[in-house]
Amino acid sequence: MNEENKGSGGSSVFVWIGALLVSLLLFYALDHMIMSMQGLPLGWDLTTAK
C-alpha cells in the first residue's frame, strides 16, 4: 500500500462515522417533532415523558 491509499482510508472512516451521527440526530429530531405534534412528548430514551 502506498501513502495515498493509507491517508484516504482514514478519512473515509470519519466520513462514515459523521454520516451515522447525523442520521441518528435527524432520527431523534424527527421523532421528537412528530410526537410533539401529537401531544406526546418524549424523553431522550424515546419513552413517553411523564
ROBALO-874523 format. One record per atom (N, C-alpha, C): residue number from 1; residue in three letters; atom name; z negated, y negated, x. Coordinates in nm, 2 decimals, m for minus. Layout:
BEGIN
<koltor num="NUM" residuo="ALA" atomo="CA" Z="Z" Y="Y" X="X"/>
...
END
This chain:
BEGIN
<koltor num="1" residuo="MET" atomo="N" Z="0.00" Y="0.12" X="0.08"/>
<koltor num="1" residuo="MET" atomo="CA" Z="0.00" Y="0.00" X="0.00"/>
<koltor num="1" residuo="MET" atomo="C" Z="0.00" Y="m0.12" X="0.09"/>
<koltor num="2" residuo="ASN" atomo="N" Z="0.08" Y="m0.22" X="0.05"/>
<koltor num="2" residuo="ASN" atomo="CA" Z="0.08" Y="m0.34" X="0.13"/>
<koltor num="2" residuo="ASN" atomo="C" Z="m0.02" Y="m0.44" X="0.06"/>
<koltor num="3" residuo="GLU" atomo="N" Z="m0.04" Y="m0.55" X="0.13"/>
<koltor num="3" residuo="GLU" atomo="CA" Z="m0.14" Y="m0.65" X="0.08"/>
<koltor num="3" residuo="GLU" atomo="C" Z="m0.10" Y="m0.72" X="m0.05"/>
<koltor num="4" residuo="GLU" atomo="N" Z="0.03" Y="m0.73" X="m0.08"/>
<koltor num="4" residuo="GLU" atomo="CA" Z="0.07" Y="m0.79" X="m0.21"/>
<koltor num="4" residuo="GLU" atomo="C" Z="0.03" Y="m0.71" X="m0.33"/>
<koltor num="5" residuo="ASN" atomo="N" Z="0.04" Y="m0.58" X="m0.32"/>
<koltor num="5" residuo="ASN" atomo="CA" Z="0.00" Y="m0.50" X="m0.43"/>
<koltor num="5" residuo="ASN" atomo="C" Z="m0.15" Y="m0.49" X="m0.45"/>
<koltor num="6" residuo="LYS" atomo="N" Z="m0.22" Y="m0.50" X="m0.34"/>
<koltor num="6" residuo="LYS" atomo="CA" Z="m0.37" Y="m0.50" X="m0.35"/>
<koltor num="6" residuo="LYS" atomo="C" Z="m0.42" Y="m0.62" X="m0.42"/>
<koltor num="7" residuo="GLY" atomo="N" Z="m0.37" Y="m0.74" X="m0.39"/>
<koltor num="7" residuo="GLY" atomo="CA" Z="m0.41" Y="m0.86" X="m0.45"/>
<koltor num="7" residuo="GLY" atomo="C" Z="m0.38" Y="m0.87" X="m0.59"/>
<koltor num="8" residuo="SER" atomo="N" Z="m0.26" Y="m0.83" X="m0.63"/>
<koltor num="8" residuo="SER" atomo="CA" Z="m0.23" Y="m0.84" X="m0.77"/>
<koltor num="8" residuo="SER" atomo="C" Z="m0.30" Y="m0.74" X="m0.86"/>
<koltor num="9" residuo="GLY" atomo="N" Z="m0.34" Y="m0.63" X="m0.81"/>
<koltor num="9" residuo="GLY" atomo="CA" Z="m0.42" Y="m0.53" X="m0.88"/>
<koltor num="9" residuo="GLY" atomo="C" Z="m0.55" Y="m0.58" X="m0.92"/>
<koltor num="10" residuo="GLY" atomo="N" Z="m0.62" Y="m0.65" X="m0.83"/>
<koltor num="10" residuo="GLY" atomo="CA" Z="m0.75" Y="m0.70" X="m0.86"/>
<koltor num="10" residuo="GLY" atomo="C" Z="m0.75" Y="m0.81" X="m0.97"/>
<koltor num="11" residuo="SER" atomo="N" Z="m0.65" Y="m0.89" X="m0.96"/>
<koltor num="11" residuo="SER" atomo="CA" Z="m0.64" Y="m1.00" X="m1.06"/>
<koltor num="11" residuo="SER" atomo="C" Z="m0.60" Y="m0.95" X="m1.20"/>
<koltor num="12" residuo="SER" atomo="N" Z="m0.53" Y="m0.84" X="m1.21"/>
<koltor num="12" residuo="SER" atomo="CA" Z="m0.49" Y="m0.78" X="m1.34"/>
<koltor num="12" residuo="SER" atomo="C" Z="m0.61" Y="m0.72" X="m1.41"/>
<koltor num="13" residuo="VAL" atomo="N" Z="m0.71" Y="m0.67" X="m1.33"/>
<koltor num="13" residuo="VAL" atomo="CA" Z="m0.83" Y="m0.62" X="m1.39"/>
<koltor num="13" residuo="VAL" atomo="C" Z="m0.91" Y="m0.74" X="m1.46"/>
<koltor num="14" residuo="PHE" atomo="N" Z="m0.91" Y="m0.85" X="m1.39"/>
<koltor num="14" residuo="PHE" atomo="CA" Z="m0.98" Y="m0.97" X="m1.46"/>
<koltor num="14" residuo="PHE" atomo="C" Z="m0.90" Y="m1.02" X="m1.58"/>
<koltor num="15" residuo="VAL" atomo="N" Z="m0.77" Y="m1.00" X="m1.58"/>
<koltor num="15" residuo="VAL" atomo="CA" Z="m0.69" Y="m1.04" X="m1.70"/>
<koltor num="15" residuo="VAL" atomo="C" Z="m0.73" Y="m0.95" X="m1.81"/>
<koltor num="16" residuo="TRP" atomo="N" Z="m0.74" Y="m0.82" X="m1.79"/>
<koltor num="16" residuo="TRP" atomo="CA" Z="m0.77" Y="m0.72" X="m1.89"/>
<koltor num="16" residuo="TRP" atomo="C" Z="m0.92" Y="m0.75" X="m1.95"/>
<koltor num="17" residuo="ILE" atomo="N" Z="m1.01" Y="m0.77" X="m1.86"/>
<koltor num="17" residuo="ILE" atomo="CA" Z="m1.15" Y="m0.80" X="m1.90"/>
<koltor num="17" residuo="ILE" atomo="C" Z="m1.15" Y="m0.93" X="m1.98"/>
<koltor num="18" residuo="GLY" atomo="N" Z="m1.08" Y="m1.03" X="m1.94"/>
<koltor num="18" residuo="GLY" atomo="CA" Z="m1.08" Y="m1.16" X="m2.01"/>
<koltor num="18" residuo="GLY" atomo="C" Z="m1.02" Y="m1.14" X="m2.15"/>
<koltor num="19" residuo="ALA" atomo="N" Z="m0.91" Y="m1.06" X="m2.16"/>
<koltor num="19" residuo="ALA" atomo="CA" Z="m0.85" Y="m1.03" X="m2.29"/>
<koltor num="19" residuo="ALA" atomo="C" Z="m0.94" Y="m0.96" X="m2.38"/>
<koltor num="20" residuo="LEU" atomo="N" Z="m1.02" Y="m0.86" X="m2.32"/>
<koltor num="20" residuo="LEU" atomo="CA" Z="m1.11" Y="m0.79" X="m2.40"/>
<koltor num="20" residuo="LEU" atomo="C" Z="m1.22" Y="m0.88" X="m2.46"/>
<koltor num="21" residuo="LEU" atomo="N" Z="m1.27" Y="m0.96" X="m2.37"/>
<koltor num="21" residuo="LEU" atomo="CA" Z="m1.38" Y="m1.06" X="m2.41"/>
<koltor num="21" residuo="LEU" atomo="C" Z="m1.33" Y="m1.15" X="m2.52"/>
<koltor num="22" residuo="VAL" atomo="N" Z="m1.21" Y="m1.20" X="m2.50"/>
<koltor num="22" residuo="VAL" atomo="CA" Z="m1.15" Y="m1.29" X="m2.60"/>
<koltor num="22" residuo="VAL" atomo="C" Z="m1.14" Y="m1.22" X="m2.74"/>
<koltor num="23" residuo="SER" atomo="N" Z="m1.09" Y="m1.10" X="m2.73"/>
<koltor num="23" residuo="SER" atomo="CA" Z="m1.07" Y="m1.02" X="m2.85"/>
<koltor num="23" residuo="SER" atomo="C" Z="m1.21" Y="m0.99" X="m2.92"/>
<koltor num="24" residuo="LEU" atomo="N" Z="m1.31" Y="m0.96" X="m2.85"/>
<koltor num="24" residuo="LEU" atomo="CA" Z="m1.44" Y="m0.94" X="m2.91"/>
<koltor num="24" residuo="LEU" atomo="C" Z="m1.49" Y="m1.07" X="m2.97"/>
<koltor num="25" residuo="LEU" atomo="N" Z="m1.48" Y="m1.18" X="m2.90"/>
<koltor num="25" residuo="LEU" atomo="CA" Z="m1.52" Y="m1.31" X="m2.95"/>
<koltor num="25" residuo="LEU" atomo="C" Z="m1.45" Y="m1.35" X="m3.08"/>
<koltor num="26" residuo="LEU" atomo="N" Z="m1.32" Y="m1.33" X="m3.08"/>
<koltor num="26" residuo="LEU" atomo="CA" Z="m1.24" Y="m1.35" X="m3.21"/>
<koltor num="26" residuo="LEU" atomo="C" Z="m1.28" Y="m1.26" X="m3.32"/>
<koltor num="27" residuo="PHE" atomo="N" Z="m1.31" Y="m1.14" X="m3.29"/>
<koltor num="27" residuo="PHE" atomo="CA" Z="m1.36" Y="m1.04" X="m3.39"/>
<koltor num="27" residuo="PHE" atomo="C" Z="m1.49" Y="m1.09" X="m3.46"/>
<koltor num="28" residuo="TYR" atomo="N" Z="m1.59" Y="m1.13" X="m3.37"/>
<koltor num="28" residuo="TYR" atomo="CA" Z="m1.71" Y="m1.17" X="m3.42"/>
<koltor num="28" residuo="TYR" atomo="C" Z="m1.70" Y="m1.30" X="m3.50"/>
<koltor num="29" residuo="ALA" atomo="N" Z="m1.62" Y="m1.40" X="m3.45"/>
<koltor num="29" residuo="ALA" atomo="CA" Z="m1.60" Y="m1.52" X="m3.52"/>
<koltor num="29" residuo="ALA" atomo="C" Z="m1.53" Y="m1.50" X="m3.66"/>
<koltor num="30" residuo="LEU" atomo="N" Z="m1.43" Y="m1.42" X="m3.66"/>
<koltor num="30" residuo="LEU" atomo="CA" Z="m1.36" Y="m1.39" X="m3.79"/>
<koltor num="30" residuo="LEU" atomo="C" Z="m1.45" Y="m1.32" X="m3.88"/>
<koltor num="31" residuo="ASP" atomo="N" Z="m1.53" Y="m1.22" X="m3.84"/>
<koltor num="31" residuo="ASP" atomo="CA" Z="m1.62" Y="m1.15" X="m3.92"/>
<koltor num="31" residuo="ASP" atomo="C" Z="m1.72" Y="m1.25" X="m3.98"/>
<koltor num="32" residuo="HIS" atomo="N" Z="m1.78" Y="m1.33" X="m3.90"/>
<koltor num="32" residuo="HIS" atomo="CA" Z="m1.88" Y="m1.43" X="m3.95"/>
<koltor num="32" residuo="HIS" atomo="C" Z="m1.82" Y="m1.52" X="m4.05"/>
<koltor num="33" residuo="MET" atomo="N" Z="m1.70" Y="m1.57" X="m4.02"/>
<koltor num="33" residuo="MET" atomo="CA" Z="m1.63" Y="m1.66" X="m4.11"/>
<koltor num="33" residuo="MET" atomo="C" Z="m1.60" Y="m1.60" X="m4.25"/>
<koltor num="34" residuo="ILE" atomo="N" Z="m1.55" Y="m1.48" X="m4.25"/>
<koltor num="34" residuo="ILE" atomo="CA" Z="m1.52" Y="m1.41" X="m4.37"/>
<koltor num="34" residuo="ILE" atomo="C" Z="m1.65" Y="m1.38" X="m4.45"/>
<koltor num="35" residuo="MET" atomo="N" Z="m1.75" Y="m1.33" X="m4.38"/>
<koltor num="35" residuo="MET" atomo="CA" Z="m1.87" Y="m1.30" X="m4.45"/>
<koltor num="35" residuo="MET" atomo="C" Z="m1.94" Y="m1.43" X="m4.51"/>
<koltor num="36" residuo="SER" atomo="N" Z="m1.93" Y="m1.54" X="m4.43"/>
<koltor num="36" residuo="SER" atomo="CA" Z="m2.00" Y="m1.66" X="m4.48"/>
<koltor num="36" residuo="SER" atomo="C" Z="m1.92" Y="m1.72" X="m4.60"/>
<koltor num="37" residuo="MET" atomo="N" Z="m1.79" Y="m1.70" X="m4.61"/>
<koltor num="37" residuo="MET" atomo="CA" Z="m1.71" Y="m1.74" X="m4.73"/>
<koltor num="37" residuo="MET" atomo="C" Z="m1.76" Y="m1.66" X="m4.85"/>
<koltor num="38" residuo="GLN" atomo="N" Z="m1.80" Y="m1.54" X="m4.83"/>
<koltor num="38" residuo="GLN" atomo="CA" Z="m1.85" Y="m1.45" X="m4.94"/>
<koltor num="38" residuo="GLN" atomo="C" Z="m2.00" Y="m1.48" X="m4.97"/>
<koltor num="39" residuo="GLY" atomo="N" Z="m2.06" Y="m1.56" X="m4.89"/>
<koltor num="39" residuo="GLY" atomo="CA" Z="m2.21" Y="m1.59" X="m4.91"/>
<koltor num="39" residuo="GLY" atomo="C" Z="m2.30" Y="m1.49" X="m4.85"/>
<koltor num="40" residuo="LEU" atomo="N" Z="m2.25" Y="m1.41" X="m4.75"/>
<koltor num="40" residuo="LEU" atomo="CA" Z="m2.33" Y="m1.31" X="m4.69"/>
<koltor num="40" residuo="LEU" atomo="C" Z="m2.34" Y="m1.33" X="m4.54"/>
<koltor num="41" residuo="PRO" atomo="N" Z="m2.43" Y="m1.42" X="m4.50"/>
<koltor num="41" residuo="PRO" atomo="CA" Z="m2.45" Y="m1.45" X="m4.36"/>
<koltor num="41" residuo="PRO" atomo="C" Z="m2.48" Y="m1.32" X="m4.28"/>
<koltor num="42" residuo="LEU" atomo="N" Z="m2.44" Y="m1.32" X="m4.15"/>
<koltor num="42" residuo="LEU" atomo="CA" Z="m2.46" Y="m1.20" X="m4.07"/>
<koltor num="42" residuo="LEU" atomo="C" Z="m2.55" Y="m1.24" X="m3.95"/>
<koltor num="43" residuo="GLY" atomo="N" Z="m2.62" Y="m1.14" X="m3.90"/>
<koltor num="43" residuo="GLY" atomo="CA" Z="m2.69" Y="m1.15" X="m3.77"/>
<koltor num="43" residuo="GLY" atomo="C" Z="m2.59" Y="m1.12" X="m3.66"/>
<koltor num="44" residuo="TRP" atomo="N" Z="m2.64" Y="m1.14" X="m3.54"/>
<koltor num="44" residuo="TRP" atomo="CA" Z="m2.55" Y="m1.11" X="m3.42"/>
<koltor num="44" residuo="TRP" atomo="C" Z="m2.51" Y="m0.96" X="m3.41"/>
<koltor num="45" residuo="ASP" atomo="N" Z="m2.59" Y="m0.87" X="m3.47"/>
<koltor num="45" residuo="ASP" atomo="CA" Z="m2.56" Y="m0.73" X="m3.46"/>
<koltor num="45" residuo="ASP" atomo="C" Z="m2.48" Y="m0.68" X="m3.58"/>
<koltor num="46" residuo="LEU" atomo="N" Z="m2.42" Y="m0.78" X="m3.65"/>
<koltor num="46" residuo="LEU" atomo="CA" Z="m2.33" Y="m0.76" X="m3.77"/>
<koltor num="46" residuo="LEU" atomo="C" Z="m2.40" Y="m0.69" X="m3.89"/>
<koltor num="47" residuo="THR" atomo="N" Z="m2.54" Y="m0.70" X="m3.89"/>
<koltor num="47" residuo="THR" atomo="CA" Z="m2.61" Y="m0.66" X="m4.01"/>
<koltor num="47" residuo="THR" atomo="C" Z="m2.63" Y="m0.79" X="m4.10"/>
<koltor num="48" residuo="THR" atomo="N" Z="m2.65" Y="m0.77" X="m4.23"/>
<koltor num="48" residuo="THR" atomo="CA" Z="m2.67" Y="m0.88" X="m4.31"/>
<koltor num="48" residuo="THR" atomo="C" Z="m2.81" Y="m0.95" X="m4.28"/>
<koltor num="49" residuo="ALA" atomo="N" Z="m2.80" Y="m1.08" X="m4.27"/>
<koltor num="49" residuo="ALA" atomo="CA" Z="m2.93" Y="m1.16" X="m4.24"/>
<koltor num="49" residuo="ALA" atomo="C" Z="m3.02" Y="m1.16" X="m4.36"/>
<koltor num="50" residuo="LYS" atomo="N" Z="m3.15" Y="m1.16" X="m4.33"/>
<koltor num="50" residuo="LYS" atomo="CA" Z="m3.24" Y="m1.16" X="m4.44"/>
<koltor num="50" residuo="LYS" atomo="C" Z="m3.30" Y="m1.29" X="m4.46"/>
END
